[in-house]
Amino acid sequence: MSNIEIQSVLSQIRSLRSQSPALADQPAAAESISTVGRAPETSFAEAAKDVLDSVNATQQTANDLKTRFQMGDPQADLARVMLASGRAQVSFTALTEVRNRMVNAYQDVMNMPI
């Protein structure tokens, strides 16, 4: 779609919006479209820290549940302990795989000829 066609569609939307009193209070389509597709801006370091914190929390929860089960807590049954341990193991394995792939990608980039 060319810029002229986009402007034409936007002008039609504005004219229809001005004709309808129910839509007059709502923001213009161009204003709402400009913020729809944007993702929140986070740095790579923040994203990596969030993932590490999540994996750490999962492992600590599993460890706490294991300890409660060993102490005889009736709310910490074996099924919950095994499920939490499995989740912790899967999240740690996924984290390790991502790290390995990132290291491989870094090494590939560093080994590229200039």
Residue, then its C-alpha position, 0 to 999 in steps of 0.5 A: m500500500s502506498n503512502i497516498e492510499i494510506q492517507s486516503v484511508l485515514s481521511q475516510i476514517r476521520s470523516l466517518r468518525s466525525q459523522s458518528p457522535a458515538l465515535a467522536d470521543q474515541p482516539a483517532a485510528a492513526e493514533s491507536i495504530s501507532t502504539v499497537g504493534r510496539a513491544p515494550e523496550t527491554s534490553f538483552a541484559e534485563a531479559a536474561k536476568d528475568v529468565l535466570d531469576s525465573v529458573n532460579a525461583t523454579q528451582q528454589t520452589a522445588n527445593d523448598l517443596k522437597t524439604r517440606f516433604q522430607m519434614g513430613d508436611p501433609q500439604a507437600d505430597l509426593a506428586r507435587v514434589m515430583l512435578a516441581s522437580g520436573r519443572a525445575q529440571v526442564s527449565f534448567t535444561a532449556l536454559t542450558e540449551v539456550r546458553n549453549r546455542m548462544v555460545n555457539a553463535y558467538q563462536d561462529v561470529m568470531n570465527m568469520p573471516i573479515 
